Structure formats: C-alpha cells, structure tokens
Amino acid sequence: MAEILPFSRGRAAEPEPLWREVLGRSLRAAREERGGRLVDVAERAGISPQYLSEIERGRKEPSSEMIAAVAGALGVDLLGLLVGIAGDLGQRPGTGPRAGRRPGGPVLMAA
C-alpha cells in the first residue's frame, strides 16, 4: 500500500535564479560601477540599447558572442565575469543543502 505524505502548507523555497538573470545583474552592476550609460555601452557592443536593457533585466538569453561583445564594451574580463556568475549561482546565501549542487531532474543511466 502507498504511503500518504502530509501536505505541507509552509512557504515554498525561493526558486533559484536563472543564469540569464544573474548574468544581467552582473552586467548592469559592471556598467553602473563604471558610470556607463546604456546607450553608450550598447553602441560599443554593436547592439541596440533595448536589447542590452533586456539582457540586463534577465529577459533575453544572449549568445556567447553577445556576452563577449558587451563584456568588451564594458572593459570587463570575460572569464572573470563568468566565474563570478558561477560563484553567485553556487554560493547564494539561504539556498540550503542544494547550494553548489546540480539541480534535480531526470537522470540518464547507461546499462
């Protein structure tokens, strides 16, 4: 017979941020640290200010070429940017036992 588990009415855990959201926050912070205007950085990167704004807000998932172009326009080391983002994703405070671990999901097992 199946076990019946109690329904938890507690507050659900906060969802983990998407990579594109953390990337966007990092790019915006770098731009603001340097006092750069959105239009100027977008022009140097060769993209529209609207697209850069959507990247910064985590609405768009930019290609690796776009990320490199924006990082270059900001004068930011691409490797440092990506390592920082990975660190932010893996070591956020309040994430509990899942911090730094792979998200759960289907697993492919070879026979």
C-alpha positions, 0 to 999 in steps of 0.5 A, a space after each residue: 500500500 502507498 504511503 500518504 505524505 502530509 501536505 505541507 502548507 509552509 512557504 515554498 523555497 525561493 526558486 533559484 535564479 536563472 543564469 540569464 538573470 544573474 548574468 544581467 545583474 552582473 552586467 548592469 552592476 559592471 556598467 553602473 560601477 563604471 558610470 556607463 550609460 546604456 546607450 553608450 555601452 550598447 553602441 560599443 557592443 554593436 547592439 541596440 540599447 533595448 536589447 542590452 536593457 533586456 539582457 540586463 533585466 534577465 529577459 533575453 538569453 544572449 549568445 556567447 558572442 553577445 556576452 563577449 561583445 558587451 563584456 568588451 564594451 564594458 572593459 570587463 574580463 570575460 572569464 572573470 565575469 563568468 566565474 563570478 556568475 558561477 560563484 553567485 549561482 553556487 554560493 547564494 546565501 539561504 539556498 540550503 543543502 542544494 547550494 553548489 549542487 546540480 539541480 534535480 531532474 531526470 537522470 540518464 543511466 547507461 546499462 
